[in-house]
Amino acid sequence: MKKIGFLSFGHWNPSPQSGTRSAADVLHQTIELAVAAEELGADGAYVRVHHFAQQLGSPFPLLAAMGAKTKTIELGTGVIDMRYENPLYMAEDAGSADLISGGRLQLGISRGSPEQVIDGWRHFGYAPAPGETEADMARRHAEVFLDVLEGKGFAQPNPRPMFPNPPGLLRLEPYSAGLRDRIWWGAASNATAEWAAKMGMNLQSSTLKVDENGKPFHVQQAEQIRAYREAWKEAGHAREGRVSVSRSIFALVNDQDRMYFGRQGGQDQFGVIDQYRAVFGRSYADEPDRLIEQLRQDEAIAEADTLLLTVPNQLGVDYNTHLIESILTHVAPGLGWR
């Protein structure tokens, strides 16, 4: 069995051809798609987070609304850029959204992706400390976030408070037990995957990875996952760490599918992003029987316990529901995922 969810980038565009012409369209349709995916039996509804772009920014109001409208599906992010976050305020938001959902949040956090603006986190009031890089700052924010999610008191209470306090130091509220174990780190390299394992975070690995040896993307990603699992074992954590990978996968089952995605697929691509040489994973688009054989060769999907399907959200809720259903119905059983 493999958990299968969707990952939406949350794009909107005022073009008449777009099914999401405004931010309101995206927000409402993401909630509707989460409800539809749950009814299909999918396991997760995840959203990307990007600032200064016509995409989803602050995820917690959306996650709370998704949690209020669904009952069983996991709700997550992939990923929240920790360069932009006040980790204490974020812990309060996350605790609230998690309690509304009944403990179903799966929060992906990370250093973040290339930005729309120069040093956008500075506009949010953050800057690396002397001697720090922006990646160091993101990890520092993440460590504070993880620490306060433990629920331990750390703040000295006022001797004359407005409301009575419990004894001892105070923690942030609302506190949601178990959320600390449902934090994921989006890792682009083997080293950051190993760091995530040591920190007790689950691993998210996307369709982009630092090119560390020139091998095909899925092979490098599988190596990253194995390095993560070995580091997790060495850290001696009591629970098992989870691993997700994301893919663009389209089962061509009707003429509309063939029109949209019949020329998708192809090969991995190598290039430079943020001054790093990177490898971009291929998309998959084919008839279900051929798609099953192609996916059977993907080593990283085989290693992961969770697969996130990137969806073209601008094509609307009904069509994206069809895409998810096609994978669950025509592809997943042939691979033993269902």
C-alpha positions in Angstrom: 0.0 0.0 0.0 1.1 3.5 -0.8 -0.4 6.8 0.3 -1.5 8.9 -2.7 -2.3 12.6 -2.5 -2.3 15.6 -4.7 -0.1 18.7 -4.6 -1.5 22.0 -5.9 0.7 24.9 -6.8 -2.3 27.2 -6.5 -1.8 29.3 -9.6 -4.3 31.9 -10.7 -4.4 34.0 -13.8 -7.1 36.4 -15.1 -6.9 34.8 -18.6 -10.3 33.7 -20.0 -8.7 30.2 -20.5 -7.9 29.8 -16.8 -10.3 28.0 -14.4 -8.8 30.1 -11.6 -8.9 33.8 -12.4 -8.5 35.1 -8.9 -7.0 34.2 -5.5 -10.6 33.5 -4.3 -11.1 31.0 -7.1 -7.9 29.1 -6.0 -8.8 29.1 -2.3 -12.4 27.9 -2.8 -11.4 25.3 -5.5 -8.6 23.9 -3.4 -11.1 23.2 -0.6 -13.5 21.6 -3.1 -10.7 19.4 -4.6 -9.7 18.2 -1.1 -13.3 17.2 -0.5 -13.5 15.5 -3.8 -10.2 13.7 -3.4 -11.3 12.4 0.0 -14.5 11.0 -1.5 -12.4 9.2 -4.1 -10.3 7.6 -1.4 -7.1 9.6 -1.9 -4.9 10.0 1.2 -3.6 13.6 1.0 -4.3 17.2 -0.1 -1.2 19.3 -0.2 -0.5 22.9 -1.3 2.7 24.8 -2.4 3.5 28.0 -0.6 5.1 30.9 -2.6 5.4 34.6 -1.6 5.1 37.6 -4.0 3.4 35.4 -6.6 -0.1 34.7 -7.9 -0.1 31.5 -5.9 -1.0 30.4 -2.4 0.9 32.4 0.3 -0.2 32.0 3.9 -1.4 28.3 4.1 -3.0 28.1 7.5 -6.4 29.7 6.9 -6.7 27.4 3.9 -5.6 24.3 5.8 -8.1 25.1 8.6 -10.9 25.5 6.1 -9.9 22.2 4.4 -9.8 20.6 7.8 -13.3 21.8 8.6 -14.7 20.5 5.4 -13.1 17.0 5.4 -12.8 14.2 7.9 -10.0 11.7 7.0 -7.7 13.0 4.3 -4.2 14.3 5.3 -3.7 18.0 4.8 -0.3 19.4 4.1 2.2 21.8 2.6 5.1 21.3 0.3 6.8 23.5 1.4 6.6 26.5 3.8 9.7 28.6 3.3 11.2 29.0 6.8 13.2 32.1 5.8 9.9 34.0 6.0 8.5 32.6 9.2 8.2 33.7 12.8 8.4 30.2 14.2 6.4 31.0 17.4 3.5 32.6 15.6 3.7 29.8 13.1 3.4 27.3 15.9 0.2 28.9 17.1 -1.3 29.0 13.6 -0.3 25.4 13.0 -1.7 24.2 16.3 -5.0 25.9 15.6 -5.3 24.4 12.1 -4.3 21.0 13.3 -6.9 21.0 16.1 -9.6 22.0 13.6 -8.6 19.1 11.4 -8.5 16.6 14.2 -4.8 16.1 14.0 -4.4 15.6 10.2 -1.8 18.2 9.3 1.4 17.1 7.6 3.5 20.2 7.3 6.3 20.4 4.8 8.9 23.1 5.6 12.2 23.9 4.1 14.7 26.6 3.1 12.4 27.3 0.2 12.7 27.6 -3.6 13.9 30.4 -5.9 12.0 33.6 -5.3 10.0 36.1 -7.2 11.8 39.0 -5.6 15.3 39.6 -4.3 15.7 38.6 -0.7 12.0 38.6 -0.1 12.4 37.5 3.5 13.9 40.9 4.3 10.5 42.5 3.6 9.1 40.2 6.2 11.6 41.5 8.7 14.2 38.7 8.7 17.9 38.7 8.0 20.6 36.1 8.6 22.7 36.6 11.7 26.3 37.5 11.3 28.1 34.6 9.7 24.8 32.9 8.7 23.6 32.2 5.2 19.9 32.4 4.4 19.7 28.6 4.4 21.2 28.7 7.9 18.5 31.2 9.0 15.8 28.9 7.6 17.2 25.9 9.6 17.5 28.1 12.7 13.8 29.1 12.4 12.9 25.4 11.8 14.7 24.3 14.9 12.9 26.9 17.1 9.6 25.8 15.5 10.3 22.1 16.2 11.3 23.0 19.8 8.1 24.9 20.7 5.9 22.2 19.1 7.2 19.9 21.9 4.7 21.7 24.1 7.1 22.4 26.9 6.8 25.6 29.0 9.5 28.2 28.4 8.0 31.7 29.2 8.0 33.2 32.7 4.4 33.9 33.7 3.3 37.4 34.8 2.8 37.5 38.6 -0.3 39.6 38.0 -1.9 38.1 34.8 -5.1 39.0 33.2 -6.3 35.4 33.6 -5.2 32.7 36.0 -2.1 30.7 34.9 -1.3 27.0 35.4 1.8 26.4 37.5 5.2 26.7 36.0 6.5 28.1 32.8 4.0 28.7 30.0 3.9 27.2 26.5 2.3 28.5 23.4 -1.4 27.8 22.9 -3.3 26.2 21.3 -1.1 23.2 21.6 -1.8 20.2 19.4 -0.3 16.9 20.6 1.4 14.9 17.9 2.0 17.7 15.4 5.8 17.6 16.1 5.9 14.1 14.6 4.1 15.3 11.4 6.6 17.9 10.3 8.5 17.2 7.0 11.6 18.7 5.6 11.8 19.4 1.8 15.4 18.3 1.0 17.1 19.0 -2.3 20.4 17.3 -1.4 21.5 14.1 0.4 23.1 16.1 3.2 19.9 18.1 4.0 18.0 14.8 3.9 20.3 13.3 6.5 20.0 16.5 8.6 16.2 16.2 8.5 16.5 12.6 9.7 18.7 13.6 12.6 16.2 16.3 13.5 13.3 13.7 13.5 11.5 15.2 10.5 9.9 13.2 7.7 11.3 13.7 4.3 9.7 15.4 1.3 11.6 15.1 -2.0 10.2 16.9 -5.1 10.8 16.7 -8.8 14.0 18.8 -8.5 17.2 17.7 -6.8 20.8 18.9 -6.6 22.7 16.8 -9.2 25.3 14.9 -7.1 26.5 12.3 -9.5 25.0 12.7 -13.0 22.7 9.6 -12.6 19.0 9.7 -13.7 16.8 11.7 -11.4 14.9 8.8 -9.9 18.1 6.9 -9.1 19.6 10.0 -7.3 16.3 10.5 -5.5 16.3 6.8 -4.4 19.8 7.2 -3.1 18.8 10.3 -1.2 15.9 8.4 0.4 18.2 5.5 1.4 20.7 8.0 2.9 17.8 9.6 4.9 16.6 6.2 6.2 20.2 5.2 7.3 20.6 8.5 9.1 17.2 8.0 10.8 18.2 4.6 12.0 21.5 6.0 13.3 19.6 8.7 15.2 17.6 6.1 17.1 14.2 7.6 16.8 11.3 5.6 18.3 9.1 5.9 15.3 9.6 5.3 11.6 10.2 8.4 9.4 7.9 8.9 6.4 9.1 9.8 2.9 7.1 11.5 0.1 8.0 12.1 -3.5 6.1 14.3 -6.0 5.5 13.5 -9.6 3.6 14.8 -12.6 1.7 11.7 -13.7 -1.2 11.7 -16.2 -3.2 8.6 -17.2 -4.5 9.2 -20.7 -7.9 7.6 -20.7 -9.9 10.0 -22.9 -9.5 12.5 -25.8 -9.3 15.4 -23.4 -6.4 13.8 -21.5 -4.6 13.2 -24.8 -5.2 16.8 -25.9 -3.8 18.3 -22.7 -1.0 15.8 -22.0 -0.4 13.6 -25.0 2.9 15.2 -25.7 4.1 15.3 -22.0 6.6 12.9 -20.6 10.1 12.8 -22.0 13.4 12.8 -20.2 15.1 14.3 -17.1 16.6 17.7 -17.6 19.9 19.0 -16.1 20.5 22.7 -15.5 21.5 25.4 -13.0 19.2 26.8 -10.5 20.2 29.1 -7.6 23.8 28.6 -8.6 23.5 24.8 -8.1 23.6 22.2 -10.8 20.3 20.4 -10.5 18.4 17.6 -12.1 14.7 17.9 -12.9 12.6 14.7 -13.0 10.6 13.8 -16.0 6.8 13.8 -16.3 4.8 10.7 -17.0 1.9 10.7 -19.4 0.6 7.6 -21.2 -2.1 5.0 -21.6 -2.6 3.3 -18.2 -1.0 0.0 -19.1 2.2 1.6 -20.5 2.2 4.1 -17.6 2.2 1.2 -15.1 5.3 -0.3 -16.7 7.1 3.1 -16.7 6.3 3.8 -13.1 7.5 0.3 -12.1 11.0 1.4 -13.1 11.0 4.5 -10.9 13.2 3.6 -8.0 12.4 6.6 -5.9 8.6 6.0 -6.1 9.2 2.4 -5.0 11.3 3.6 -2.0 8.7 6.2 -0.8 5.6 5.5 1.3 3.7 8.6 -0.1 3.3 9.8 -3.6 2.1 13.4 -4.3 0.5 14.0 -7.7 1.1 17.5 -9.0 -2.2 18.7 -10.4 -2.8 21.5 -13.0 -5.1 23.4 -10.7 -6.1 26.0 -13.4 -8.0 23.3 -15.3 -10.7 23.3 -12.6 -11.9 21.0 -9.9 -13.9 18.6 -12.1 -11.0 17.8 -14.4 -8.5 17.5 -11.6 -10.8 15.1 -9.8 -10.9 13.1 -13.0 -7.0 13.0 -13.1 -6.8 11.8 -9.5 -9.5 9.2 -10.0 -7.8 7.9 -13.2 -4.6 7.2 -11.2 -6.4 5.6 -8.3 -8.6 3.5 -10.6 -6.5 2.6 -13.6 -2.8 2.8 -12.4 -2.5 2.3 -8.6 -4.0 -1.2 -8.5 -1.6 -2.5 -11.2 1.4 -1.3 -9.1 0.1 -2.8 -5.8 -0.6 0.7 -4.4 -4.2 -0.1 -3.8 
